[in-house]
Amino acid sequence: MPLDTSTYTLALLRLDGRRWNELRRMHAQISIQAAADGSSYLEMGNTKVICTITGPSEGRRTGGGGGDDNATVQVEIGIAGFSGVDRKRRGRGDKRTSEMQMTIANAFSNTLFTNLYPRSTILITLHVLSQDGSLLAACLNAATLALIDAGVPMSDYIVACTSGSTASYSSNDEAADPLLDLNGTEEQELPFLTVGTLGAGEKVSVLVMESRVQAGRLEGMLAVGVDGCKQVREILDQVVRGHGKRTLESVVR
């Protein structure tokens, strides 16, 4: 059961005015690029990502990945030099980018019905326009919408968000509270994890944590993250249904 936050005082609000269990503003669109097989644009706060899908198509296969009886899911991430405060341009061999690509590829390889497209490749291309926390979560959510737009069958939505703790590892504060959907400033100061779930349930398909945290806080962080994923799924489902309704209306006319 989520805690009752109706009695929260102003002093307990975060820097951006949210309570501990509130998501940032989320905006998403589908079919933003007619030339792509599927595309999407997603904002989570000030984190902005464009995703395009190419395939399923032949070619672009590598030695790794699945066998000939299944399609191979490949991910390419391009991070704009102006997307972050440090104006750092990440190359193709950047370790953090490679880890994100592998995480996203593994998540969708287990969710998409790759057996329907033998000896083919599904290419997910992500362009990061702005970074302000929850980058991996935004990429996963954008890829889900783009794959739906491309008509690639999957068992259910993969939705993701971040959760953190109000105290660092060294503080050893037992009264630390969990936080939902961290922004860039919070990610720099606090321990956090990225959790992705499959569908509206609580089946975790992605779990990435790069910071240290007290073991006693992990369960609370994970519970808040899973609850946040349920909220994200409702938002993405509304986007998909709204796009489908507009498409159907345009055909009827």
Kinemage of the C-alpha trace (Angstrom):
@kinemage 1
@onewidth
@group {chain A} dominant
@subgroup {mainchain}
@vectorlist {calphas} color= white
{ca met a 1} P 0.000 0.000 0.000
{ca pro a 2} L 1.458 3.418 -0.915
{ca leu a 3} L 1.895 5.809 1.984
{ca asp a 4} L -0.585 8.624 2.514
{ca thr a 5} L 1.155 11.790 1.332
{ca ser a 6} L -1.790 14.132 1.889
{ca thr a 7} L -0.204 15.466 5.090
{ca tyr a 8} L 3.191 16.178 3.510
{ca thr a 9} L 4.459 19.645 4.381
{ca leu a 10} L 6.177 21.885 1.871
{ca ala a 11} L 9.519 21.102 3.512
{ca leu a 12} L 9.243 17.474 2.401
{ca leu a 13} L 8.818 18.309 -1.269
{ca arg a 14} L 11.700 17.708 -3.673
{ca leu a 15} L 13.577 20.475 -5.468
{ca asp a 16} L 11.244 20.344 -8.461
{ca gly a 17} L 8.119 20.401 -6.264
{ca arg a 18} L 7.208 16.709 -6.489
{ca arg a 19} L 6.442 14.349 -3.631
{ca trp a 20} L 8.469 11.175 -3.225
{ca asn a 21} L 6.110 8.996 -5.295
{ca glu a 22} L 5.308 11.372 -8.176
{ca leu a 23} L 6.474 11.005 -11.771
{ca arg a 24} L 7.734 13.915 -13.811
{ca arg a 25} L 5.669 15.137 -16.736
{ca met a 26} L 5.693 12.510 -19.506
{ca his a 27} L 4.865 13.249 -23.140
{ca ala a 28} L 5.043 10.790 -26.042
{ca gln a 29} L 4.166 10.572 -29.741
{ca ile a 30} L 4.073 7.731 -32.264
{ca ser a 31} L 4.789 7.753 -36.029
{ca ile a 32} L 6.865 10.914 -36.073
{ca gln a 33} L 9.005 9.769 -39.039
{ca ala a 34} L 7.176 8.434 -42.077
{ca ala a 35} L 10.341 6.963 -43.620
{ca ala a 36} L 10.950 4.593 -40.690
{ca asp a 37} L 9.151 1.294 -40.132
{ca gly a 38} L 8.261 2.559 -36.673
{ca ser a 39} L 9.148 5.674 -34.699
{ca ser a 40} L 8.415 7.490 -31.457
{ca tyr a 41} L 9.313 10.585 -29.481
{ca leu a 42} L 9.301 10.546 -25.688
{ca glu a 43} L 9.919 13.050 -22.922
{ca met a 44} L 10.419 12.138 -19.264
{ca gly a 45} L 10.852 15.478 -17.599
{ca asn a 46} L 13.674 17.151 -19.534
{ca thr a 47} L 15.040 13.860 -20.878
{ca lys a 48} L 14.093 13.661 -24.554
{ca val a 49} L 14.585 10.654 -26.854
{ca ile a 50} L 13.681 9.817 -30.461
{ca cys a 51} L 13.496 6.156 -31.471
{ca thr a 52} L 13.253 4.637 -34.962
{ca ile a 53} L 12.812 0.991 -35.964
{ca thr a 54} L 14.227 -0.623 -39.086
{ca gly a 55} L 13.013 -4.100 -39.925
{ca pro a 56} L 12.489 -6.915 -39.499
{ca ser a 57} L 14.778 -7.092 -42.512
{ca glu a 58} L 17.628 -9.180 -43.866
{ca gly a 59} L 21.237 -8.227 -43.386
{ca arg a 60} L 23.191 -6.439 -40.668
{ca arg a 61} L 23.752 -9.728 -38.874
{ca thr a 62} L 26.764 -10.298 -36.672
{ca gly a 63} L 28.391 -13.377 -35.224
{ca gly a 64} L 26.731 -12.882 -31.832
{ca gly a 65} L 23.047 -12.837 -30.925
{ca gly a 66} L 20.398 -15.406 -31.680
{ca gly a 67} L 20.486 -18.287 -34.099
{ca asp a 68} L 19.044 -18.522 -37.601
{ca asp a 69} L 15.627 -19.516 -36.234
{ca asn a 70} L 15.160 -16.164 -34.474
{ca ala a 71} L 15.514 -12.538 -35.418
{ca thr a 72} L 18.436 -10.604 -33.973
{ca val a 73} L 17.692 -7.415 -32.044
{ca gln a 74} L 20.343 -4.730 -32.482
{ca val a 75} L 20.447 -1.374 -30.701
{ca glu a 76} L 22.311 1.782 -31.655
{ca ile a 77} L 22.333 4.818 -29.363
{ca gly a 78} L 23.483 8.253 -30.466
{ca ile a 79} L 23.885 10.883 -27.751
{ca ala a 80} L 23.983 14.468 -28.988
{ca gly a 81} L 26.864 16.556 -27.736
{ca phe a 82} L 24.453 19.289 -26.621
{ca ser a 83} L 22.217 16.870 -24.677
{ca gly a 84} L 24.044 17.230 -21.365
{ca val a 85} L 25.496 20.016 -19.280
{ca asp a 86} L 29.093 18.888 -19.842
{ca arg a 87} L 28.746 19.061 -23.661
{ca lys a 88} L 30.667 15.801 -23.924
{ca arg a 89} L 30.388 13.922 -27.184
{ca arg a 90} L 30.272 10.163 -26.676
{ca gly a 91} L 31.893 7.977 -29.343
{ca arg a 92} L 30.628 4.622 -30.584
{ca gly a 93} L 33.041 2.818 -28.267
{ca asp a 94} L 31.808 4.560 -25.120
{ca lys a 95} L 31.469 1.987 -22.333
{ca arg a 96} L 28.281 3.392 -20.796
{ca thr a 97} L 26.569 3.616 -24.176
{ca ser a 98} L 27.581 0.041 -25.030
{ca glu a 99} L 26.162 -1.231 -21.737
{ca met a 100} L 22.858 0.524 -22.391
{ca gln a 101} L 22.702 -0.933 -25.897
{ca met a 102} L 23.278 -4.438 -24.564
{ca thr a 103} L 20.678 -4.020 -21.797
{ca ile a 104} L 18.002 -2.816 -24.227
{ca ala a 105} L 18.818 -5.519 -26.795
{ca asn a 106} L 18.615 -8.299 -24.188
{ca ala a 107} L 15.335 -6.969 -22.787
{ca phe a 108} L 13.560 -6.904 -26.142
{ca ser a 109} L 15.115 -10.159 -27.376
{ca asn a 110} L 13.204 -11.894 -24.577
{ca thr a 111} L 9.970 -9.964 -25.175
{ca leu a 112} L 9.572 -9.794 -28.958
{ca phe a 113} L 8.352 -12.863 -30.872
{ca thr a 114} L 11.657 -13.176 -32.710
{ca asn a 115} L 10.817 -16.715 -33.823
{ca leu a 116} L 8.379 -15.252 -36.362
{ca tyr a 117} L 11.224 -13.582 -38.287
{ca pro a 118} L 14.016 -16.126 -38.859
{ca arg a 119} L 17.320 -14.939 -40.354
{ca ser a 120} L 16.383 -11.270 -39.986
{ca thr a 121} L 17.377 -8.226 -37.960
{ca ile a 122} L 15.362 -5.695 -35.992
{ca leu a 123} L 17.358 -2.483 -35.576
{ca ile a 124} L 16.422 -0.081 -32.762
{ca thr a 125} L 18.050 3.341 -33.210
{ca leu a 126} L 17.832 5.815 -30.335
{ca his a 127} L 18.778 9.500 -30.530
{ca val a 128} L 19.195 11.265 -27.187
{ca leu a 129} L 18.400 14.966 -27.535
{ca ser a 130} L 18.442 15.954 -23.865
{ca gln a 131} L 19.559 14.293 -20.623
{ca asp a 132} L 18.080 15.005 -17.218
{ca gly a 133} L 17.992 11.636 -15.470
{ca ser a 134} L 16.244 8.317 -16.205
{ca leu a 135} L 18.020 7.978 -19.563
{ca leu a 136} L 17.900 4.175 -19.753
{ca ala a 137} L 14.245 4.176 -18.689
{ca ala a 138} L 13.368 6.761 -21.347
{ca cys a 139} L 15.153 4.719 -24.025
{ca leu a 140} L 13.261 1.561 -23.051
{ca asn a 141} L 9.905 3.352 -23.065
{ca ala a 142} L 10.598 5.053 -26.403
{ca ala a 143} L 11.688 1.745 -27.950
{ca thr a 144} L 8.487 0.059 -26.759
{ca leu a 145} L 6.335 2.681 -28.475
{ca ala a 146} L 8.371 2.556 -31.692
{ca leu a 147} L 8.178 -1.252 -31.854
{ca ile a 148} L 4.402 -1.074 -31.407
{ca asp a 149} L 4.262 1.478 -34.224
{ca ala a 150} L 6.348 -0.847 -36.425
{ca gly a 151} L 3.899 -3.688 -35.800
{ca val a 152} L 6.506 -6.028 -34.327
{ca pro a 153} L 4.613 -8.507 -32.118
{ca met a 154} L 5.612 -8.661 -28.452
{ca ser a 155} L 4.187 -10.343 -25.383
{ca asp a 156} L 3.512 -7.019 -23.606
{ca tyr a 157} L 4.856 -3.538 -23.006
{ca ile a 158} L 8.288 -3.097 -21.459
{ca val a 159} L 8.012 -0.019 -19.251
{ca ala a 160} L 10.726 1.433 -17.045
{ca cys a 161} L 11.473 4.157 -14.512
{ca thr a 162} L 14.040 4.939 -11.831
{ca ser a 163} L 13.843 4.937 -8.054
{ca gly a 164} L 16.329 6.057 -5.453
{ca ser a 165} L 16.928 6.720 -1.774
{ca thr a 166} L 17.035 10.053 0.062
{ca ala a 167} L 20.349 9.216 1.766
{ca ser a 168} L 23.710 8.144 0.382
{ca tyr a 169} L 25.472 4.869 1.219
{ca ser a 170} L 27.926 6.490 3.626
{ca ser a 171} L 25.291 8.322 5.674
{ca asn a 172} L 23.823 5.070 7.060
{ca asp a 173} L 20.480 6.791 7.659
{ca glu a 174} L 17.860 4.227 8.630
{ca ala a 175} L 15.021 6.739 8.147
{ca ala a 176} L 15.829 7.298 4.456
{ca asp a 177} L 12.798 7.356 2.145
{ca pro a 178} L 12.562 5.994 -1.400
{ca leu a 179} L 12.108 8.390 -4.334
{ca leu a 180} L 10.472 7.827 -7.712
{ca asp a 181} L 11.707 9.031 -11.122
{ca leu a 182} L 14.931 10.831 -10.270
{ca asn a 183} L 16.084 13.840 -12.277
{ca gly a 184} L 19.684 14.500 -13.280
{ca thr a 185} L 20.622 16.421 -10.128
{ca glu a 186} L 19.201 13.707 -7.863
{ca glu a 187} L 21.024 10.954 -9.785
{ca gln a 188} L 24.356 12.701 -9.201
{ca glu a 189} L 23.824 12.897 -5.439
{ca leu a 190} L 21.746 9.841 -4.476
{ca pro a 191} L 21.873 6.056 -5.013
{ca phe a 192} L 19.330 4.879 -7.584
{ca leu a 193} L 18.302 1.967 -9.774
{ca thr a 194} L 16.474 1.537 -13.080
{ca val a 195} L 13.716 -1.064 -13.111
{ca gly a 196} L 11.720 -2.271 -16.093
{ca thr a 197} L 8.634 -4.476 -15.873
{ca leu a 198} L 6.691 -6.487 -18.401
{ca gly a 199} L 3.069 -5.439 -18.718
{ca ala a 200} L 0.836 -4.296 -15.899
{ca gly a 201} L 2.110 -6.919 -13.461
{ca glu a 202} L 5.215 -6.999 -11.297
{ca lys a 203} L 7.435 -9.216 -13.461
{ca val a 204} L 10.819 -7.480 -13.581
{ca ser a 205} L 12.568 -7.754 -16.949
{ca val a 206} L 15.271 -5.093 -16.471
{ca leu a 207} L 17.099 -4.149 -13.284
{ca val a 208} L 20.231 -1.996 -13.405
{ca met a 209} L 21.961 -0.416 -10.434
{ca glu a 210} L 25.290 1.381 -10.698
{ca ser a 211} L 25.564 2.905 -7.229
{ca arg a 212} L 26.004 1.535 -3.706
{ca val a 213} L 23.090 1.438 -1.283
{ca gln a 214} L 22.324 -0.089 2.084
{ca ala a 215} L 20.729 -3.526 1.646
{ca gly a 216} L 17.805 -2.581 3.872
{ca arg a 217} L 16.724 0.176 1.479
{ca leu a 218} L 16.782 -1.930 -1.672
{ca glu a 219} L 13.381 -3.558 -1.179
{ca gly a 220} L 11.658 -0.206 -0.708
{ca met a 221} L 13.385 1.278 -3.751
{ca leu a 222} L 12.362 -1.692 -5.891
{ca ala a 223} L 8.751 -1.577 -4.685
{ca val a 224} L 8.478 2.128 -5.505
{ca gly a 225} L 10.083 1.545 -8.914
{ca val a 226} L 7.653 -1.255 -9.808
{ca asp a 227} L 4.711 0.922 -8.770
{ca gly a 228} L 6.095 3.702 -10.951
{ca cys a 229} L 6.295 1.320 -13.910
{ca lys a 230} L 2.566 0.668 -13.553
{ca gln a 231} L 1.932 4.402 -13.832
{ca val a 232} L 4.188 4.640 -16.881
{ca arg a 233} L 2.375 1.764 -18.571
{ca glu a 234} L -0.967 3.546 -18.193
{ca ile a 235} L 0.492 6.647 -19.844
{ca leu a 236} L 2.037 4.710 -22.741
{ca asp a 237} L -1.153 2.698 -23.222
{ca gln a 238} L -3.144 5.933 -23.525
{ca val a 239} L -0.681 7.167 -26.168
{ca val a 240} L -1.013 3.951 -28.194
{ca arg a 241} L -4.798 3.866 -27.940
{ca gly a 242} L -5.065 7.556 -28.811
{ca his a 243} L -2.895 7.077 -31.912
{ca gly a 244} L -4.921 4.034 -32.959
{ca lys a 245} L -8.170 5.952 -32.561
{ca arg a 246} L -6.915 8.866 -34.678
{ca thr a 247} L -5.650 6.483 -37.364
{ca leu a 248} L -8.995 4.672 -37.493
{ca glu a 249} L -10.899 7.942 -37.721
{ca ser a 250} L -8.744 9.113 -40.631
{ca val a 251} L -9.407 5.851 -42.504
{ca val a 252} L -13.159 6.061 -41.927
{ca arg a 253} L -13.250 9.584 -43.324
